[in-house]
Amino acid sequence: MRTSHRRGAVLAVAALALSTVQFTPASIAAPAPAASRCGPLDVTFVLDDTGSMGGAIANLKAGINSIVNDVVVASGGDYQFGLVTFKDNITVHTNLAPGNAAPVTNYITNTLAASAGGAEPEASDEALNTVVNNLSAVGRPQNTAFNGVWRSNAMKFVVLVTDARPGGFDDVHAAVDVANASTRANQALANGIKISAVYVPTSPGNSAVITPIMQNYATTTGGAFVQASANGAGTATAIQQFLADCRQTDVFMHDQPTDTGVEPNPNGSVWQSPDIKVCPTLADCAGIQPVVGATNYVHVRLHNPGPYGSGTGLGTLKLYRTPAGGSTTWNNATNGDWVYIGQQSVSVPAGVTVVKIPWSNIPGPGHFCLLARWVSATDPMTFAEGPNTALNAKNNNNIAWRNVQTVRGKVLAPIKSWFTLGNATGGQVKSDLLITGVKPLPGTVVIDLGPRLFERWRAGGGQGEGVKQVGETQVQVDTRRAALRGLLIYPGERFQTELTFTSEAAGEFLTHVVQSFEEEDQGGVAYEVQVDRE
């Protein structure tokens, strides 16, 4: 663990509680100076710049240097800012980018001004939509795309300042706008973004409508709500307090039964999480193989607290699948080799919480790896996620990977399964395929590499131990220990191999198949082979 990293770092400031808190202007005091780092911070300001916001904007201008300096210091210089203003349209001034304090400070200090806008409502809900969901300007009254990258290893904040009801782009406040605002809060929660809101009551007659909407942003995402003075006093101080609250929770999943949540995990392979299993219903079960065409439920255990935080966790568990195999690529924008299954936002108190996510229309042949990611504004990834799933899971205790396949058959009857090899390294690699009989099958295991991969193996010298060719593209492997070496795989390639287990005796047997590169485990599958007599 790097001493400058966010794990364990708590900013000693007068911070707001994670639950919604309403302050009156007189109660807002200047926060104490930052005493330690929060780790990486991504902060986007979403500001109403209509004519009625002059007092709040003047207050923000006076305080922006202190606000920005606090973020720079608290993050140890590892920060990104974004800046968006809105009336009935949206203007993106600054996209999230590393170390970009200067343009944000300069714009707010020298250019930001309250003007025009007509009567309220304003497009605050759509401005949040732009920022939370990284929307382009296509088809929207928006000047350009908000396309900066929210980092998975950063605490993510949106600061909303407005005096108006949300009204979308039609300048009318209706029930649909309240629903739209609620959707923005739920999407922010799912993306691990905390929304904190400052309400400036320039039109007190609207407070009964505006206040619960802005409180909901905070309550849903773990942010805070402040009502400033009608003249804008207290706006800058409230924002400083919002951004000082970098207290951390630590919800985690086990990579192995002995995993304690320490990052990086020092215990070896990370693809057999005991905290992920498939069940036919919401009821608990021992775990089943996914049933093709059916709706099953993926049960995931979340543990709280881990070693690096405390308190109730608030976030979203996201679930993905990919064909059973080894090296897999992750991409935060596209999911890489992984296919999204579903997600559930939950509050996780101390102890163990089981989240159950439905998995519908399961495709054939029903042999998958499952990936679970806990996304939370107060519990970001410790290490930035890269393309290598195995490394991501090893480094971050809020990622878990389950590659356990159960296959069943009868004595002397071939039992088939599959293993997919990939390349998540970014360059061409020569991988090894390692076979270990943890409880060796009393019979044969044959791997069909397919024409292209077999040709590459043969062109590389057909290296291996405990293997012999038994068909055009098939090799039989020693059921106790074997290796196919020097399998050339280029970035982005995926090769599905077919495994055939034939047992001479009934019983339950266990074979591990692992893809390795330079003696580093890139992912594997534990094949639980259950053999019946009849």
C-alpha positions as MATLAB code, in Angstrom:
seq = 'MRTSHRRGAVLAVAALALSTVQFTPASIAAPAPAASRCGPLDVTFVLDDTGSMGGAIANLKAGINSIVNDVVVASGGDYQFGLVTFKDNITVHTNLAPGNAAPVTNYITNTLAASAGGAEPEASDEALNTVVNNLSAVGRPQNTAFNGVWRSNAMKFVVLVTDARPGGFDDVHAAVDVANASTRANQALANGIKISAVYVPTSPGNSAVITPIMQNYATTTGGAFVQASANGAGTATAIQQFLADCRQTDVFMHDQPTDTGVEPNPNGSVWQSPDIKVCPTLADCAGIQPVVGATNYVHVRLHNPGPYGSGTGLGTLKLYRTPAGGSTTWNNATNGDWVYIGQQSVSVPAGVTVVKIPWSNIPGPGHFCLLARWVSATDPMTFAEGPNTALNAKNNNNIAWRNVQTVRGKVLAPIKSWFTLGNATGGQVKSDLLITGVKPLPGTVVIDLGPRLFERWRAGGGQGEGVKQVGETQVQVDTRRAALRGLLIYPGERFQTELTFTSEAAGEFLTHVVQSFEEEDQGGVAYEVQVDRE';
ca = [
       0.000    0.000    0.000;
       1.440    3.352   -1.013;
       1.533    5.850    1.838;
       0.098    8.572   -0.381;
      -2.831    6.436   -1.453;
      -6.414    6.984   -0.404;
      -6.729    3.854    1.766;
      -6.654    4.854    5.393;
      -6.299    8.567    4.663;
      -8.863   10.656    6.534;
      -8.992   14.419    6.160;
      -9.059   16.102    9.568;
     -11.579   18.848    8.851;
     -15.010   19.946    9.970;
     -16.744   17.522    7.591;
     -20.408   16.980    6.933;
     -22.057   13.711    7.845;
     -22.826   11.352    4.979;
     -26.529   11.656    5.665;
     -28.384   14.721    4.490;
     -27.759   17.692    6.741;
     -29.433   21.084    6.405;
     -27.516   24.075    7.689;
     -28.835   27.557    8.255;
     -26.437   30.279    7.110;
     -25.521   31.253   10.660;
     -24.362   27.731   11.459;
     -21.804   27.510    8.653;
     -18.283   27.908    9.967;
     -15.024   27.927    8.040;
     -13.535   24.442    7.906;
     -10.213   23.680    9.542;
      -7.192   23.432    7.252;
      -6.613   20.099    5.574;
      -4.265   17.945    7.617;
      -3.894   14.902    5.387;
      -4.738   13.584    1.954;
      -7.985   12.137    0.654;
      -6.310   10.359   -2.240;
      -7.364   11.003   -5.866;
     -10.294   13.425   -6.215;
     -12.543   14.107   -9.222;
     -14.741   17.182   -8.710;
     -17.250   18.746  -11.089;
     -19.087   22.001  -10.374;
     -22.598   22.284  -11.851;
     -23.624   25.916  -11.466;
     -26.806   27.852  -12.187;
     -25.629   31.133  -13.758;
     -29.016   32.765  -14.345;
     -29.647   36.365  -13.336;
     -31.013   35.575   -9.878;
     -27.782   33.806   -8.826;
     -25.635   36.938   -8.524;
     -25.168   36.724   -4.748;
     -24.174   33.046   -4.757;
     -21.799   33.552   -7.674;
     -20.142   36.504   -5.933;
     -19.713   34.378   -2.817;
     -18.219   31.540   -4.874;
     -15.838   33.910   -6.639;
     -14.518   35.053   -3.270;
     -13.964   31.482   -2.090;
     -12.931   29.561   -5.195;
      -9.193   29.858   -4.598;
      -9.535   28.319   -1.151;
     -11.856   25.602   -2.454;
      -9.486   24.616   -5.228;
      -6.427   24.783   -2.986;
      -8.114   22.479   -0.462;
      -8.757   19.905   -3.206;
      -5.194   20.133   -4.522;
      -3.741   19.622   -1.046;
      -6.210   16.958    0.072;
      -5.619   14.916   -3.078;
      -1.851   15.246   -2.903;
      -2.007   16.879   -6.327;
      -3.913   13.954   -7.849;
      -7.125   15.683   -8.897;
      -9.407   16.532  -11.821;
     -11.928   19.349  -12.089;
     -14.943   19.789  -14.312;
     -17.104   22.887  -14.741;
     -20.601   23.096  -16.256;
     -23.104   25.959  -16.102;
     -26.773   25.931  -17.014;
     -29.838   28.030  -17.687;
     -32.418   26.353  -19.949;
     -29.390   25.045  -21.837;
     -26.023   23.617  -20.806;
     -22.515   24.973  -21.264;
     -19.508   22.725  -20.679;
     -16.564   24.961  -19.810;
     -14.016   22.442  -18.517;
     -13.867   18.678  -18.861;
     -12.334   16.425  -16.235;
      -8.580   16.342  -16.819;
      -5.529   15.870  -14.571;
      -4.217   18.937  -12.779;
      -6.578   21.444  -14.404;
      -7.146   23.814  -11.483;
      -6.071   26.899  -13.405;
      -8.804   27.063  -16.085;
     -11.559   26.376  -13.530;
     -10.249   28.977  -11.094;
      -9.691   31.529  -13.863;
     -13.166   31.108  -15.342;
     -15.006   31.350  -12.048;
     -12.903   34.292  -10.860;
     -12.790   36.344  -14.063;
     -15.663   35.274  -16.320;
     -18.531   33.580  -14.484;
     -21.447   35.988  -14.171;
     -25.152   35.838  -13.409;
     -27.180   36.799  -16.447;
     -30.414   36.178  -18.316;
     -32.211   32.875  -17.942;
     -35.706   34.310  -17.770;
     -38.081   32.830  -15.252;
     -37.333   29.585  -13.484;
     -37.316   26.516  -13.668;
     -33.880   25.719  -15.088;
     -32.183   22.669  -16.588;
     -30.380   21.507  -13.427;
     -31.602   17.914  -13.905;
     -30.269   17.793  -17.458;
     -26.982   19.407  -16.430;
     -26.550   16.575  -13.929;
     -27.446   14.143  -16.704;
     -24.634   15.576  -18.829;
     -22.069   15.272  -16.050;
     -23.063   11.971  -14.435;
     -23.469   10.146  -17.758;
     -20.737   11.877  -19.814;
     -23.187   12.978  -22.498;
     -22.315   14.378  -25.893;
     -23.993   17.514  -27.257;
     -25.772   15.631  -30.040;
     -29.495   16.350  -29.916;
     -29.187   18.512  -26.796;
     -29.010   22.291  -26.228;
     -25.433   21.846  -25.049;
     -22.306   23.432  -26.490;
     -19.982   20.424  -26.443;
     -19.510   16.962  -24.957;
     -18.711   16.339  -21.330;
     -16.285   13.519  -22.041;
     -13.656   13.637  -19.328;
     -13.084   10.326  -17.579;
     -14.350    9.787  -14.046;
     -11.593    7.648  -12.536;
     -12.524    4.428  -10.758;
      -9.798    4.979   -8.151;
     -10.889    8.540   -7.283;
     -13.485    9.858   -4.888;
     -16.009   11.486   -7.207;
     -17.966   14.626   -6.308;
     -20.580   16.694   -8.122;
     -21.373   20.061   -6.525;
     -24.728   21.497   -7.614;
     -25.622   25.141   -6.862;
     -29.021   26.514   -7.885;
     -32.052   28.502   -6.757;
     -34.505   26.932   -9.189;
     -36.705   23.914   -9.610;
     -35.546   21.401  -12.245;
     -37.331   21.877  -15.557;
     -35.448   19.975  -18.217;
     -35.120   21.869  -21.480;
     -38.754   22.989  -21.813;
     -38.755   25.650  -19.078;
     -41.670   23.911  -17.333;
     -41.519   22.171  -13.983;
     -43.684   19.053  -13.868;
     -43.807   15.595  -12.292;
     -41.583   14.270  -15.062;
     -38.822   16.634  -13.939;
     -39.018   15.371  -10.358;
     -38.719   11.822  -11.696;
     -35.854   12.894  -13.939;
     -34.016   14.387  -10.960;
     -34.504   11.157   -8.991;
     -33.123    9.170  -11.933;
     -30.020   11.380  -11.986;
     -29.452   10.639   -8.298;
     -29.779    6.884   -8.864;
     -27.421    7.018  -11.842;
     -24.855    8.940   -9.818;
     -25.068    6.319   -7.076;
     -24.533    3.573   -9.648;
     -21.479    5.407  -10.991;
     -19.955    5.986   -7.556;
     -20.519    9.754   -7.695;
     -21.551   11.761   -4.645;
     -23.875   14.717   -5.341;
     -23.860   17.534   -2.794;
     -26.234   20.437   -3.302;
     -26.420   24.088   -2.265;
     -29.881   25.620   -2.443;
     -30.010   29.417   -2.652;
     -33.572   30.474   -1.663;
     -34.000   33.564   -3.813;
     -37.670   32.606   -4.327;
     -38.786   31.197   -0.966;
     -42.178   30.280   -2.368;
     -40.538   27.436   -4.281;
     -38.556   26.064   -1.335;
     -41.126   23.407   -0.456;
     -40.655   21.910   -3.924;
     -36.924   22.453   -4.426;
     -35.670   21.368   -0.997;
     -36.784   17.704   -1.073;
     -35.447   17.290   -4.616;
     -32.013   18.557   -3.646;
     -32.051   16.622   -0.391;
     -32.786   13.477   -2.396;
     -29.652   14.034   -4.486;
     -27.644   14.020   -1.273;
     -29.467   11.233    0.542;
     -29.363    8.870   -2.432;
     -25.680    9.348   -3.228;
     -24.181    9.879    0.224;
     -23.618   13.581   -0.297;
     -24.896   16.543    1.719;
     -27.437   19.339    1.352;
     -27.035   22.942    2.512;
     -29.431   25.859    2.294;
     -27.419   29.051    1.954;
     -28.720   32.578    2.534;
     -30.936   34.186   -0.077;
     -28.030   36.548   -0.850;
     -25.718   33.574   -1.456;
     -23.744   33.879    1.772;
     -22.364   30.528    2.893;
     -22.186   29.006   -0.616;
     -18.388   28.760   -0.804;
     -18.031   27.529    2.772;
     -20.616   24.799    2.169;
     -18.701   23.640   -0.904;
     -15.469   23.489    1.101;
     -17.207   21.307    3.652;
     -18.655   19.055    0.961;
     -15.247   18.423   -0.551;
     -13.563   17.952    2.825;
     -15.730   14.911    3.547;
     -13.530   12.110    2.276;
     -14.181    9.643    5.056;
     -13.976    6.139    3.702;
     -15.948    2.960    3.976;
     -14.489   -0.405    2.988;
     -16.848   -3.050    1.647;
     -15.001   -6.060    0.238;
     -15.337   -9.534   -1.269;
     -13.047  -12.505   -0.688;
     -10.777  -13.746   -3.474;
     -10.095  -16.870   -1.404;
     -11.449  -18.089    1.953;
      -8.303  -16.737    3.639;
      -8.598  -13.289    2.067;
      -8.817  -10.511    4.677;
      -9.287   -7.634    2.246;
      -5.653   -6.542    2.226;
      -4.646   -4.796   -0.998;
      -2.953   -6.035   -3.098;
      -4.030   -9.560   -2.179;
      -0.871  -11.510   -1.244;
      -2.483  -14.960   -1.428;
      -2.022  -16.056   -5.042;
      -4.792  -16.859   -7.537;
      -7.814  -14.550   -7.410;
     -10.315  -16.311   -9.679;
     -12.087  -18.615   -7.206;
     -14.022  -16.185   -5.048;
     -16.151  -18.032   -2.499;
     -18.458  -15.010   -2.317;
     -20.078  -15.513   -5.742;
     -22.448  -18.331   -6.653;
     -25.431  -19.027   -8.889;
     -28.753  -20.228   -7.457;
     -31.999  -21.167   -9.227;
     -34.053  -18.775   -7.054;
     -33.662  -16.039   -4.455;
     -33.339  -18.745   -1.807;
     -29.855  -19.683   -0.660;
     -28.278  -22.769   -2.220;
     -24.979  -24.604   -2.478;
     -24.441  -23.201   -5.976;
     -25.411  -24.508   -9.405;
     -24.213  -24.361  -12.975;
     -26.197  -21.621  -14.813;
     -29.263  -23.079  -16.545;
     -29.339  -22.131  -20.234;
     -32.474  -20.187  -21.193;
     -33.653  -19.776  -17.608;
     -33.569  -16.969  -15.062;
     -31.110  -17.719  -12.282;
     -29.888  -15.496   -9.465;
     -26.276  -14.612   -8.760;
     -25.737  -14.383   -4.994;
     -22.816  -12.189   -3.918;
     -21.630  -11.748   -0.322;
     -20.400   -8.295    0.698;
     -18.324   -7.925    3.862;
     -18.080   -4.765    5.963;
     -15.760   -3.442    7.206;
     -12.505   -4.256    5.518;
      -9.115   -3.033    6.725;
      -9.314    0.468    5.249;
     -12.544    2.079    6.381;
     -15.562    1.962    8.643;
     -19.247    2.762    8.695;
     -22.168    1.687    6.559;
     -21.267    1.322    2.895;
     -23.483    2.840    0.193;
     -22.931    1.829   -3.395;
     -23.811   -0.416   -6.303;
     -22.819   -4.005   -6.979;
     -22.311   -4.585  -10.705;
     -22.142   -8.045  -12.275;
     -20.602   -9.274  -15.545;
     -19.987  -12.539  -17.397;
     -17.541  -13.890  -19.972;
     -16.838  -17.369  -21.383;
     -14.967  -19.554  -18.907;
     -11.233  -19.177  -19.356;
      -8.067  -17.323  -18.480;
      -6.811  -13.860  -19.421;
      -9.645  -11.370  -19.890;
      -9.569   -7.688  -20.786;
     -11.353   -5.013  -18.760;
     -12.280   -1.556  -20.035;
     -14.131    0.970  -17.865;
     -16.004    2.399  -20.852;
     -16.868   -0.765  -22.802;
     -16.417   -3.542  -20.184;
     -13.794   -5.186  -22.440;
     -14.323   -8.960  -22.739;
     -17.081   -8.834  -20.118;
     -20.842   -8.687  -20.753;
     -22.985   -6.768  -18.288;
     -25.572   -8.871  -16.408;
     -27.132   -6.457  -13.927;
     -26.628   -4.342  -10.843;
     -28.180   -3.488   -7.499;
     -27.654   -0.443   -5.304;
     -27.579   -1.304   -1.608;
     -26.663   -0.066    1.823;
     -24.183   -2.402    3.544;
     -24.103   -2.296    7.349;
     -21.479   -4.035    9.459;
     -21.389   -7.778    8.903;
     -22.291   -9.734    5.769;
     -24.858   -8.598    3.212;
     -25.964  -10.916    0.398;
     -26.968   -9.223   -2.842;
     -29.049  -11.277   -5.299;
     -29.042  -10.156   -8.925;
     -31.309  -11.832  -11.502;
     -29.629  -13.287  -14.593;
     -32.188  -13.787  -17.350;
     -32.069  -15.652  -20.664;
     -28.767  -17.325  -19.898;
     -27.089  -18.133  -23.226;
     -25.609  -21.508  -24.098;
     -23.508  -23.440  -23.464;
     -23.824  -22.140  -19.896;
     -20.130  -22.111  -18.951;
     -19.076  -18.695  -17.674;
     -16.743  -16.687  -15.501;
     -18.460  -14.099  -13.304;
     -17.053  -10.735  -12.220;
     -18.457   -8.598   -9.390;
     -17.477   -4.951   -8.818;
     -18.505   -2.817   -5.830;
     -18.797    0.810   -6.980;
     -19.093    3.421   -4.239;
     -18.419    7.139   -3.831;
     -16.877    6.496   -0.410;
     -15.030    3.326   -1.406;
     -13.355    3.795   -4.792;
     -10.849    1.366   -6.234;
      -7.513    1.692   -4.476;
      -5.583    1.042   -7.684;
      -6.752    2.382  -11.036;
      -8.270   -0.406  -13.109;
      -6.292   -1.401  -16.183;
      -6.931   -3.915  -18.959;
      -5.878   -6.991  -16.943;
      -8.822   -8.429  -14.993;
      -6.610  -10.658  -12.867;
      -4.451   -7.719  -11.787;
      -7.511   -5.564  -11.067;
      -8.978   -8.273   -8.831;
      -5.664   -8.797   -7.055;
      -5.183   -5.080   -6.399;
      -8.710   -4.108   -5.324;
     -10.778   -5.758   -2.639;
     -14.023   -4.481   -4.179;
     -13.536   -6.699   -7.254;
     -14.142  -10.453   -7.149;
     -13.860  -13.112   -9.859;
     -15.481  -16.543   -9.890;
     -14.277  -19.135  -12.409;
     -15.599  -22.426  -11.098;
     -17.387  -24.825  -13.445;
     -19.323  -27.917  -12.429;
     -19.677  -30.558  -15.144;
     -21.515  -33.817  -14.698;
     -21.608  -37.108  -16.561;
     -21.332  -40.864  -16.300;
     -18.492  -43.344  -16.136;
     -16.726  -43.722  -19.535;
     -19.015  -41.111  -21.111;
     -17.215  -38.004  -22.491;
     -17.997  -34.854  -20.483;
     -17.344  -31.598  -22.328;
     -16.547  -28.093  -21.204;
     -14.647  -25.101  -22.565;
     -11.733  -22.824  -21.729;
     -11.056  -19.490  -23.462;
      -7.559  -18.032  -23.753;
      -7.069  -14.302  -24.231;
      -4.507  -11.543  -23.942;
      -4.965   -8.615  -21.560;
      -1.329   -7.484  -21.583;
      -1.411   -5.003  -24.485;
       1.347   -6.767  -26.449;
       1.789  -10.152  -28.062;
       2.531  -12.885  -25.548;
       3.466  -16.519  -25.478;
       1.140  -18.025  -22.908;
       1.345  -21.332  -21.088;
      -1.700  -23.465  -20.384;
      -1.215  -25.286  -17.093;
      -3.285  -28.294  -16.038;
      -3.246  -29.491  -12.441;
      -5.211  -32.393  -11.030;
      -6.083  -31.164   -7.552;
      -8.074  -34.362   -7.239;
      -6.986  -36.098  -10.454;
      -9.569  -37.626  -12.750;
      -9.053  -41.413  -13.113;
      -9.201  -41.400  -16.886;
      -8.335  -38.965  -19.659;
      -8.474  -35.228  -20.269;
      -8.242  -34.097  -23.900;
      -7.955  -30.468  -25.011;
      -8.932  -29.449  -28.541;
      -7.014  -26.264  -29.349;
      -8.752  -25.654  -32.659;
      -6.895  -25.174  -35.964;
      -5.436  -21.688  -35.456;
      -4.191  -22.090  -31.905;
      -2.910  -25.605  -32.577;
      -0.926  -24.326  -35.564;
       0.592  -21.584  -33.447;
       1.539  -24.083  -30.774;
       3.131  -26.359  -33.330;
       4.934  -23.429  -35.034;
       6.367  -22.518  -31.637;
       7.902  -25.978  -31.318;
       4.996  -27.871  -29.766;
       6.468  -27.403  -26.308;
       4.928  -28.965  -23.258;
       5.090  -31.500  -20.480;
       2.731  -34.394  -19.931;
       1.013  -33.950  -23.293;
       0.647  -35.991  -26.477;
      -1.176  -35.346  -29.707;
      -4.180  -37.620  -30.167;
      -6.003  -35.954  -33.070;
      -5.640  -33.295  -35.718;
      -5.875  -30.459  -33.183;
      -6.305  -32.421  -29.953;
      -3.814  -33.185  -27.220;
      -4.231  -35.527  -24.292;
      -2.807  -34.245  -21.020;
      -1.590  -36.002  -17.901;
      -4.486  -35.690  -15.449;
      -2.069  -35.042  -12.581;
       0.055  -32.269  -14.077;
       0.669  -31.039  -17.603;
       1.556  -27.894  -19.546;
       1.206  -26.584  -23.082;
       3.798  -23.856  -23.583;
       4.488  -21.038  -26.011;
       0.921  -20.357  -27.209;
       1.277  -17.127  -29.209;
      -1.670  -14.760  -28.656;
      -1.985  -11.206  -29.946;
      -3.817   -8.380  -28.129;
      -7.572   -8.660  -28.535;
      -7.528  -12.288  -29.642;
      -9.707  -14.908  -27.931;
      -9.393  -18.652  -28.519;
     -11.990  -21.084  -27.223;
     -10.672  -24.564  -26.568;
     -12.797  -27.641  -25.849;
     -12.067  -29.917  -22.895;
     -13.246  -33.530  -22.774;
     -13.156  -35.365  -19.454;
     -13.615  -39.155  -19.556;
     -13.569  -40.910  -16.204;
     -13.098  -44.606  -15.518;
     -14.653  -44.354  -12.056;
     -17.487  -42.605  -10.287;
     -16.774  -39.797   -7.861;
     -16.039  -36.087   -7.647;
     -12.801  -34.798   -9.131;
     -11.152  -31.385   -9.466;
      -8.936  -30.093  -12.262;
      -7.476  -26.584  -12.479;
      -6.723  -25.127  -15.905;
      -4.762  -21.868  -15.765;
      -3.428  -19.477  -18.390;
      -0.024  -18.155  -17.406;
       2.378  -15.600  -18.865;
       5.961  -15.359  -17.592;
       4.893  -17.421  -14.574;
       2.134  -14.916  -13.683;
      -1.370  -16.340  -13.277;
      -3.629  -14.570  -15.796;
      -6.783  -16.436  -14.801;
      -8.046  -19.964  -14.716;
     -11.000  -22.250  -14.151;
     -11.595  -24.895  -11.494;
     -13.459  -27.776  -13.154;
     -15.466  -29.771  -10.648;
     -16.169  -33.036  -12.469;
     -18.970  -35.100  -10.972;
     -19.177  -38.633  -12.363;
     -22.130  -40.972  -11.734;
     -22.143  -44.723  -12.241;
     -25.387  -44.722  -14.211;
];
